[in-house]
Amino acid sequence: MDINKNSLMAQSANVQDFRGLVASMIDLIKGYVVPFIISLALVVFLWGIFKTVTAAGDPKKRQEGIAYITYGIIGLAVMISVWSLVYLLTSTFFQGGPVIPQLS
């Protein structure tokens, strides 16, 4: 817990202009917000699988589980897209050049 607090305090100490503020906010989003929301979408997806498996032949509960699975997949897709967009914008505007995907 102290590591996160120190990390956030160090980031706030580096903010001296608008660019630093934007960079600090993007780092906060990349480091904490997006992974939390991706984890939440994964939990919703897994909860949907659990609900579907334990439906025991009840079509209403099965449909509810499938709905959770669908929402979880949509949430994961949206958040991975947001994460990719944040990394693309960060590397384009703050590190000198666009991200060019490389095959390895």
C-alpha positions as CSV (number, residue, x, y, z in Angstrom):
1,M,0.0,0.0,0.0
2,D,2.8,2.4,0.8
3,I,4.4,1.8,-2.6
4,N,1.4,3.0,-4.5
5,K,1.1,6.1,-2.2
6,N,4.8,6.9,-2.7
7,S,4.4,6.4,-6.5
8,L,1.4,8.7,-6.7
9,M,3.2,11.3,-4.6
10,A,6.3,11.1,-6.8
11,Q,4.1,11.6,-9.9
12,S,2.4,14.6,-8.4
13,A,5.8,16.1,-7.5
14,N,6.9,16.1,-11.2
15,V,3.9,18.1,-12.3
16,Q,5.2,21.6,-13.1
17,D,3.4,22.4,-16.4
18,F,0.3,21.3,-18.4
19,R,2.3,18.6,-20.3
20,G,3.5,17.2,-17.0
21,L,-0.1,17.2,-15.7
22,V,-1.3,15.3,-18.8
23,A,1.6,12.9,-18.6
24,S,0.9,12.2,-14.9
25,M,-2.8,11.7,-15.6
26,I,-2.1,9.3,-18.4
27,D,0.4,7.3,-16.2
28,L,-2.3,7.1,-13.6
29,I,-4.9,5.8,-16.1
30,K,-2.4,3.3,-17.6
31,G,-1.1,2.1,-14.3
32,Y,-4.2,1.8,-12.1
33,V,-7.6,2.7,-13.7
34,V,-7.4,0.6,-16.9
35,P,-6.0,-2.6,-15.3
36,F,-8.7,-2.3,-12.6
37,I,-11.5,-2.0,-15.1
38,I,-10.1,-4.9,-17.2
39,S,-10.0,-7.0,-14.0
40,L,-13.6,-6.1,-13.3
41,A,-14.7,-7.1,-16.8
42,L,-12.8,-10.4,-16.3
43,V,-14.7,-11.0,-13.0
44,V,-18.0,-10.3,-14.7
45,F,-17.1,-12.8,-17.5
46,L,-16.1,-15.5,-15.0
47,W,-19.2,-14.8,-13.0
48,G,-21.3,-15.4,-16.1
49,I,-19.5,-18.7,-16.7
50,F,-20.2,-19.7,-13.1
51,K,-23.9,-18.7,-13.4
52,T,-24.3,-20.6,-16.7
53,V,-22.6,-23.8,-15.4
54,T,-24.7,-23.8,-12.2
55,A,-28.0,-23.0,-13.9
56,A,-29.0,-26.7,-13.5
57,G,-31.4,-26.6,-16.5
58,D,-33.2,-23.4,-15.6
59,P,-33.4,-21.4,-18.9
60,K,-33.8,-18.1,-17.1
61,K,-30.6,-18.5,-15.0
62,R,-28.8,-19.8,-18.1
63,Q,-29.8,-16.7,-20.1
64,E,-28.7,-14.5,-17.2
65,G,-25.3,-16.2,-17.2
66,I,-25.0,-15.8,-21.0
67,A,-25.8,-12.1,-20.6
68,Y,-23.0,-11.7,-18.0
69,I,-20.6,-13.5,-20.3
70,T,-21.5,-11.2,-23.2
71,Y,-21.1,-8.1,-21.0
72,G,-17.8,-9.3,-19.8
73,I,-16.5,-10.0,-23.4
74,I,-17.7,-6.5,-24.5
75,G,-16.1,-4.9,-21.5
76,L,-12.8,-6.7,-22.1
77,A,-12.8,-5.7,-25.8
78,V,-13.6,-2.1,-25.0
79,M,-11.0,-1.8,-22.3
80,I,-8.3,-3.5,-24.3
81,S,-9.0,-1.0,-27.1
82,V,-8.9,1.9,-24.7
83,W,-5.6,0.7,-23.2
84,S,-4.2,0.3,-26.7
85,L,-5.3,3.8,-27.6
86,V,-3.8,5.3,-24.5
87,Y,-0.5,3.6,-25.2
88,L,-0.6,4.7,-28.8
89,L,-1.3,8.3,-27.9
90,T,1.3,8.3,-25.2
91,S,4.0,7.0,-27.4
92,T,3.1,9.3,-30.2
93,F,2.9,12.6,-28.3
94,F,5.2,12.0,-25.3
95,Q,8.0,9.8,-26.5
96,G,8.9,11.2,-29.9
97,G,7.3,8.8,-32.4
98,P,4.3,6.6,-33.4
99,V,4.1,3.0,-32.4
100,I,4.8,0.8,-35.3
101,P,3.9,-2.9,-34.7
102,Q,6.8,-5.2,-35.1
103,L,6.6,-8.9,-35.9
104,S,9.0,-10.9,-33.9
